[in-house]
Amino acid sequence: MGSLARNTYYNISAFGINTILSLVAVTVLVRGYGLDGYGLIILARLLLPSGVLGLLEAGFPEVTARAVAAGRALGDLTQISRRVSAASLMAAGIGLSASLLLWLFTGTIVDLVFHSADSGRAALENLILISALSLPLQLVGSVLRGAFEGSERFALVRSVEVLSNLGYLAVVVIMLLAYDTTSIDAALAYVWVWNARSLLYVGLVLFGGGKEVSFGTRQIWTGNGAFLAHAFQLFSGKFFSMLLNFGPTIVLGIFSNAATVGSYEIVMRIPKALKTVSGMFNGALLPFAARSDALGDRASVRRVVEEGTMLVVGLVATLCVTIMIFSTEVLHYWLDITDPELSLYLQIALVWPLLVATIGIGSTMLLSRRAAAAAINRLSMVTTLGYFVLAIGLYPWLTWRAFVLALIISQVVTIPAYWRLQAREYEVDIAAWSGFAVRSLLMAAFAFLLSVGIRFIAPVDGLVMLIMQALLVAFLMGAGVCLFGAPPDLRRAIGQFWKRSLGRLRS
């Protein structure tokens, strides 16, 4: 539990910094290249493991993290090196095959996805070629990132993520201020930053900085059957997750234009960032769950699922409700956008990360169990199919808005099944969750009424006033959820966590 708390601290710290950097980067890109240029950059990122080609990771980073965590728990370092080598070689092979396909179909991809771009065809083809050649390195880097997470070197992994995001932001700012660049140049810079990050991971392992993480040379293909079977299950789950995250962007890129892609991505940018509030715990949870299962520690796992879910829901609810209340002002002062429709759909889209937060902790930990991972994949398939059926049905009338509404509805329909699965696997107390949800909703209503009163007395007439009012509402709601919504054990755990966190910050 101590290592879980420490690793969660690293994840939360990195999440906060990365979120700020991401929002600043969006501001710079939209203001520098416009909605068309921003949409083009989003489409270009689909060709990287950070986009839809993340499917090519094939579940190897997650299952490698689990293998490393289990190997550390049992003291089997030889097994770790074998699994890391096997996963890296298979990822490199997948990357090479995908590179060849991208190279062969470069023209088709430009015509299909980038048809609305104003930039030259040669520049787009060059972007696709460099992205293709980068895939083997980036996929190996993803596997090694998972291995470092499995060895619980979260300080390293999160520092690399923060530095790469900061580096990309700095490069884009310099490009806009000092050079005559296009959005394709900005997309290409993203590729090179990802390459540098992957090279760093490879260099750490090759030159002795990996500690327990190393490449083995003997019998690396021995006993990989269970490893590959588990990786396939994780790949199946990631497949449906990728469809939810990137499917709308692909459809809009094919059937609409880059500006439409930009509008959809602006509405979903903050909800996607808040969805990763659950995800910021994932890296720490998967090795913890694997280690606990290996050692038979069921009590700790149950406690983490029960209390962790309430903690994440409380945090996400506080952020979502605050942004819902000030959505118009947020878009105005963030991107200088005053479209009331975008503000409305931002409010609607913010329901999605709140729903995901109710199942994120337990679902992530269940991925360490092969049978439960299969059940999660079935639920993901149902959610994804329902999502696209509904979105396609509404698309002729609502265009990009259909994907926002369908996302909420499909998630609402399947969430009860996720809850039942977690109750069966971990014996969690669903009644305690329900009571917490009711009290949190009451606090959300209080926050809304409070904001109405505050804005009646002091209207939001500037960025400083927006920040002050949003911080006040968020603080009061968060404190209310913690004091009146959380059970006593969770309140004590939060208090202990903050004491440790403040001590680390002071040091």
C-alpha positions in Angstrom: 0.0 0.0 0.0 2.9 2.3 0.7 4.3 1.9 -2.8 0.9 2.3 -4.3 0.5 5.7 -2.5 3.9 6.8 -3.6 3.4 5.8 -7.2 -0.1 7.4 -7.2 1.6 10.6 -5.9 3.9 10.6 -8.9 1.0 10.0 -11.3 -1.1 12.8 -9.9 1.7 15.2 -10.0 2.5 14.4 -13.6 -1.2 14.4 -14.5 -1.6 18.0 -13.2 1.5 19.3 -15.1 0.7 17.4 -18.3 -2.9 18.6 -18.2 -1.8 22.2 -18.0 0.8 21.7 -20.7 -1.8 20.1 -22.9 -4.3 22.9 -22.5 -1.7 25.5 -23.2 -0.6 23.6 -26.3 -4.1 23.5 -27.6 -4.4 27.2 -27.0 -1.1 27.8 -28.9 -2.1 25.5 -31.8 -5.7 26.8 -32.3 -4.6 30.5 -32.0 -1.5 29.9 -34.2 -3.0 27.6 -36.9 -6.8 28.0 -36.6 -9.4 25.3 -36.4 -8.4 23.9 -39.8 -4.8 23.6 -38.8 -5.6 22.2 -35.3 -7.9 19.6 -36.9 -5.1 18.6 -39.3 -2.7 18.1 -36.4 -5.2 15.9 -34.7 -5.6 13.8 -37.8 -1.8 13.5 -38.2 -1.5 12.2 -34.6 -3.7 9.3 -35.5 -0.7 7.8 -37.3 1.3 7.4 -34.0 1.0 5.0 -31.1 -0.6 8.0 -29.2 -3.4 7.8 -31.7 -5.3 5.0 -33.4 -2.1 3.2 -34.2 -1.8 2.6 -30.5 -3.6 -0.6 -31.4 -0.3 -1.9 -32.7 1.0 -2.0 -29.2 -1.2 -5.2 -29.0 -1.4 -5.1 -25.3 2.3 -5.6 -24.8 3.0 -2.6 -22.6 0.3 -3.6 -20.1 1.1 -7.3 -20.0 4.8 -6.5 -19.8 4.1 -4.3 -16.8 2.2 -7.1 -15.2 5.0 -9.7 -15.9 7.7 -7.3 -14.5 5.6 -6.6 -11.4 4.9 -10.4 -10.8 8.6 -11.2 -11.4 9.7 -8.6 -8.8 7.2 -9.9 -6.3 8.6 -13.4 -6.7 12.3 -12.4 -7.2 12.5 -13.8 -10.7 14.6 -11.3 -12.6 15.5 -13.8 -15.3 11.9 -14.1 -16.2 11.6 -10.3 -16.4 14.5 -10.0 -19.0 13.0 -12.8 -21.1 9.6 -11.1 -21.2 11.0 -7.7 -21.9 13.1 -9.0 -24.8 10.3 -11.0 -26.3 7.8 -8.2 -26.1 10.2 -5.6 -27.6 11.1 -7.9 -30.5 7.5 -8.6 -31.3 6.6 -4.9 -31.0 9.5 -4.0 -33.4 8.2 -6.7 -35.9 4.7 -5.3 -35.8 6.1 -1.8 -36.3 8.1 -2.8 -39.3 5.1 -4.5 -40.9 2.9 -1.4 -40.2 5.6 0.9 -41.6 5.5 -1.0 -44.9 1.7 -0.8 -45.2 1.7 2.9 -44.5 4.4 3.4 -47.1 2.5 1.4 -49.7 -0.8 3.2 -49.0 0.5 6.7 -48.4 -1.4 8.2 -51.4 -4.7 6.5 -50.3 -4.3 7.8 -46.8 -3.8 11.4 -48.0 -6.8 11.2 -50.2 -9.0 9.6 -47.6 -8.1 11.3 -44.4 -6.4 14.6 -45.3 -8.5 15.5 -48.3 -9.6 18.8 -46.8 -6.1 20.0 -46.1 -4.9 23.2 -47.8 -1.3 22.2 -47.5 0.7 20.5 -50.3 0.4 16.9 -51.0 4.2 16.4 -50.8 4.4 17.7 -47.3 1.6 15.3 -46.2 3.2 12.3 -47.8 6.5 13.2 -46.1 4.7 13.4 -42.7 3.2 9.9 -43.3 6.5 8.4 -44.3 8.4 9.7 -41.3 5.5 8.6 -39.0 5.7 5.1 -40.6 9.5 4.8 -40.2 9.2 5.9 -36.6 6.7 3.1 -35.6 9.2 0.3 -34.7 11.1 2.6 -32.4 8.0 4.1 -30.8 6.3 0.7 -30.2 9.5 -0.6 -28.5 9.5 2.5 -26.4 5.9 1.8 -25.4 6.9 -1.7 -24.2 9.8 -0.4 -22.2 7.6 2.3 -20.7 5.3 -0.5 -19.5 8.3 -2.4 -18.1 9.5 0.6 -16.1 6.0 1.0 -14.8 5.9 -2.7 -13.8 9.2 -2.1 -11.9 7.4 0.9 -10.2 9.8 3.5 -11.6 7.0 6.0 -11.9 9.2 9.0 -11.1 11.2 8.2 -14.2 8.3 7.5 -16.5 6.2 10.5 -15.4 9.2 12.8 -15.6 9.9 11.7 -19.2 6.2 12.4 -20.1 6.3 15.8 -18.6 9.6 16.7 -20.2 8.4 15.5 -23.7 5.2 17.5 -23.4 7.1 20.6 -22.3 9.6 20.1 -25.1 6.8 19.9 -27.7 5.1 23.0 -26.4 8.5 24.9 -26.5 9.2 23.7 -30.1 5.7 24.8 -31.3 6.1 28.2 -29.7 9.5 28.7 -31.2 8.1 27.6 -34.6 5.3 30.1 -34.5 7.4 33.0 -33.2 10.6 32.6 -35.2 9.7 30.7 -38.4 7.1 30.6 -41.1 5.6 27.1 -40.4 2.5 25.2 -41.1 0.3 22.9 -39.1 2.0 19.9 -40.8 5.4 21.1 -39.4 3.8 21.2 -35.9 2.5 17.6 -36.5 5.9 16.5 -37.6 7.5 18.0 -34.5 5.2 15.8 -32.4 6.6 12.7 -34.2 10.2 13.7 -33.4 9.4 14.3 -29.8 7.9 10.9 -29.5 11.0 9.4 -31.1 13.3 11.1 -28.6 11.2 9.8 -25.7 11.4 6.2 -27.1 15.2 6.5 -27.7 15.6 7.5 -24.0 13.9 4.4 -22.8 15.9 2.2 -25.1 19.1 3.9 -24.0 18.4 3.4 -20.3 18.0 -0.3 -20.8 21.0 -0.8 -23.1 23.4 1.2 -21.0 22.5 -0.1 -17.5 20.0 2.5 -16.4 17.1 0.1 -16.3 17.9 -1.6 -13.0 15.6 -4.7 -12.9 14.5 -4.0 -16.5 16.9 -5.5 -19.0 17.1 -7.4 -22.2 17.6 -11.1 -22.0 19.4 -13.2 -24.6 18.6 -16.8 -23.6 15.3 -18.7 -24.0 13.3 -15.5 -24.6 10.7 -17.4 -26.5 10.1 -20.0 -23.8 6.8 -20.0 -21.9 5.3 -17.1 -23.8 1.9 -18.8 -24.4 0.2 -17.4 -21.4 1.9 -14.0 -21.9 0.6 -13.7 -25.5 -2.9 -14.9 -24.5 -3.1 -12.2 -21.9 -1.7 -9.6 -24.3 -4.4 -10.6 -26.8 -7.1 -10.0 -24.2 -5.6 -6.6 -23.3 -5.4 -5.8 -27.1 -9.1 -6.6 -27.5 -10.0 -4.2 -24.7 -7.7 -1.5 -26.1 -9.3 -2.0 -29.6 -12.7 -1.0 -28.3 -11.3 1.8 -26.3 -9.4 3.1 -29.3 -12.6 3.0 -31.4 -14.4 5.1 -28.7 -11.5 7.6 -28.5 -10.5 7.9 -32.2 -13.3 6.5 -34.2 -15.2 9.8 -34.4 -12.1 11.7 -35.5 -11.5 9.2 -38.3 -15.1 9.3 -39.5 -15.2 13.1 -39.4 -11.9 13.3 -41.2 -13.2 11.1 -44.0 -16.7 12.5 -44.4 -16.2 16.1 -43.3 -13.3 18.5 -43.1 -10.5 19.5 -40.7 -12.5 22.4 -39.2 -15.2 20.0 -38.1 -12.6 17.7 -36.6 -11.2 20.7 -34.8 -14.7 21.6 -33.4 -15.3 18.1 -32.1 -11.8 17.9 -30.6 -12.2 21.2 -28.8 -15.4 20.1 -27.2 -13.8 16.7 -26.2 -10.4 18.0 -25.2 -11.3 18.8 -21.6 -13.5 15.7 -21.1 -10.7 13.5 -22.4 -8.2 15.2 -20.1 -10.6 14.6 -17.1 -11.1 11.0 -18.2 -7.4 10.5 -17.7 -7.9 11.4 -14.0 -8.9 7.8 -13.7 -6.1 6.8 -16.1 -3.5 8.5 -14.0 -3.9 5.8 -11.4 -3.7 3.0 -14.0 0.0 2.7 -14.2 0.3 2.3 -10.5 -2.7 0.0 -10.2 -1.8 -2.7 -12.7 1.5 -3.7 -11.0 -0.2 -3.4 -7.6 -3.0 -5.7 -8.6 -0.6 -8.2 -10.2 1.6 -8.2 -7.1 -1.4 -8.6 -4.8 -2.9 -11.4 -6.8 0.5 -13.2 -6.8 0.7 -12.9 -3.0 -3.0 -13.6 -2.4 -3.7 -10.2 -0.7 -7.4 -9.8 -1.4 -8.1 -7.3 1.5 -5.8 -4.6 0.1 -7.2 -5.0 -3.4 -10.8 -4.6 -2.2 -9.9 -1.6 -0.2 -8.2 0.1 -3.1 -11.2 -0.6 -5.4 -13.8 0.7 -2.9 -12.0 3.7 -1.6 -10.1 4.5 -4.7 -13.3 4.7 -6.8 -14.9 7.1 -4.4 -11.8 9.2 -4.3 -11.5 9.4 -8.1 -15.3 10.1 -8.5 -15.1 12.9 -6.0 -12.2 14.5 -7.7 -13.6 14.1 -11.2 -17.1 15.3 -10.1 -15.6 18.4 -8.6 -13.7 19.3 -11.8 -16.5 18.4 -14.1 -19.2 20.4 -12.2 -17.0 23.4 -12.0 -16.2 23.5 -15.7 -19.9 22.8 -16.5 -20.9 25.9 -14.5 -18.3 28.1 -16.2 -18.2 26.4 -19.7 -19.0 29.6 -21.6 -16.3 31.6 -19.9 -13.8 28.7 -20.1 -14.1 28.6 -24.0 -14.0 32.4 -24.2 -10.9 33.0 -22.2 -9.1 29.7 -23.2 -9.6 29.8 -27.0 -11.5 33.1 -27.7 -14.5 31.1 -28.8 -18.0 32.4 -28.0 -20.1 29.8 -29.8 -23.0 28.9 -27.4 -23.4 25.5 -29.1 -19.8 24.5 -28.3 -20.4 25.6 -24.7 -23.6 23.5 -24.5 -21.9 20.4 -25.9 -18.9 20.8 -23.7 -21.3 20.6 -20.7 -22.9 17.5 -22.1 -19.6 15.9 -22.9 -18.4 16.4 -19.3 -20.8 13.7 -18.1 -18.7 11.1 -19.9 -15.5 11.3 -17.7 -17.7 11.3 -14.6 -19.3 8.0 -15.7 -16.0 6.5 -16.6 -14.6 7.5 -13.2 -17.2 5.2 -11.5 -15.6 2.1 -13.1 -12.1 3.1 -13.9 -10.2 1.9 -10.8 -11.9 -1.6 -10.7 -11.8 -2.2 -14.4 -8.1 -1.4 -14.6 -7.3 -3.8 -11.8 -9.4 -6.5 -13.3 -7.1 -6.5 -16.4 -4.5 -8.3 -14.3 -6.9 -11.3 -14.2 -7.3 -13.1 -17.5 -10.9 -14.3 -16.9 -12.0 -10.9 -15.7 -10.2 -9.2 -18.6 -12.3 -11.3 -21.0 -15.5 -10.1 -19.3 -14.3 -6.4 -19.5 -13.6 -6.9 -23.2 -17.2 -8.2 -23.8 -18.6 -5.2 -22.0 -16.3 -2.8 -24.0 -17.5 -4.5 -27.2 -21.2 -3.9 -26.3 -20.5 -0.3 -25.3 -18.6 0.4 -28.6 -21.1 -1.2 -30.9 -24.0 0.6 -29.2 -22.0 3.8 -29.5 -21.4 3.6 -33.2 -24.9 2.4 -34.0 -26.4 5.3 -32.2 -23.9 7.8 -33.5 -24.3 6.7 -37.2 -28.1 6.8 -36.8 -28.0 10.4 -35.5 -25.2 11.6 -37.8 -27.3 12.9 -40.7 -29.0 15.3 -38.4 -26.4 16.2 -35.8 -23.0 15.6 -37.6 -20.2 15.7 -35.0 -22.7 16.4 -32.2 -24.1 12.8 -32.6 -20.8 11.3 -31.4 -21.0 13.4 -28.1 -24.6 12.3 -27.3 -24.0 8.7 -28.3 -20.9 8.5 -26.1 -23.0 9.4 -23.0 -25.9 7.2 -23.8 -23.9 4.1 -24.6 -21.9 4.5 -21.4 -25.0 4.9 -19.2 -26.5 1.7 -20.6 -23.5 -0.6 -19.8 -22.1 0.9 -16.6 -24.4 -1.2 -14.3 -22.8 -4.4 -15.8 -19.3 -3.1 -14.9 -20.5 -2.4 -11.3 -21.9 -6.0 -11.0 -18.6 -7.5 -12.4 -16.5 -5.5 -9.8 -18.9 -6.6 -7.0 -18.5 -10.2 -8.0 -14.7 -10.1 -8.4 -13.8 -7.9 -5.4 -16.9 -8.2 -3.2 -17.2 -4.4 -3.1 -20.0 -2.7 -1.2 -22.2 -1.2 -3.9 -24.5 0.3 -1.3 -21.7 2.5 0.0 -21.0 3.7 -3.5 -24.7 4.6 -4.0 -24.8 6.6 -0.8 -21.6 8.4 -1.8 -23.1 9.2 -5.2 -26.3 10.7 -3.7 -24.4 12.9 -1.4 -22.1 14.0 -4.2 -25.0 15.0 -6.4 -26.4 17.1 -3.5 -23.1 18.9 -3.3 -23.1 19.5 -7.1 -26.5 21.1 -6.8 -25.2 23.3 -3.9 -22.2 24.3 -6.0 -24.5 25.3 -8.9 -26.7 27.4 -6.7 -23.7 29.0 -5.1 -22.2 29.9 -8.4 -25.5 31.6 -9.5 -25.4 33.7 -6.3 -21.8 34.6 -6.7 -22.2 35.6 -10.4 -25.2 37.7 -9.5 -23.1 39.7 -7.1 -19.9 39.7 -9.1 -20.3 38.9 -12.8 -17.4 37.2 -14.6 -15.9 40.1 -16.5 -12.3 38.9 -16.9 -9.9 36.0 -16.6 -8.9 36.8 -13.0 -12.5 36.8 -11.9 -13.1 33.5 -13.7 -10.2 31.8 -12.0 -11.2 33.2 -8.5 -14.8 32.1 -8.8 -14.0 28.7 -10.3 -11.4 28.0 -7.6 -13.9 29.0 -4.9 -16.7 26.7 -6.3 -14.2 23.8 -6.8 -12.8 24.2 -3.3 -16.2 24.3 -1.6 -17.6 21.4 -3.6 -14.4 19.3 -3.1 -14.4 20.0 0.6 -18.1 19.1 0.8 -17.7 15.8 -1.1 -14.8 14.9 1.2 -16.4 15.9 4.5 -20.0 14.9 3.9 -19.8 12.4 1.1 -16.8 10.2 1.9 -17.0 7.5 4.6 -14.7 8.0 7.7 -12.0 5.5 6.5 -11.6 7.3 3.2 -11.5 10.7 4.9 -8.6 9.5 7.1 -6.8 8.0 4.1 -7.2 11.4 2.2 -5.8 13.2 5.3 -2.8 10.9 5.5 -2.2 11.2 1.8 -2.1 15.0 1.9 0.3 15.0 4.8 2.7 12.7 3.0 2.3 14.7 -0.2 2.9 18.1 1.5 6.0 16.6 3.2 7.4 15.5 -0.2 6.7 18.9 -1.7 8.5 20.6 1.1 11.5 18.3 0.8 
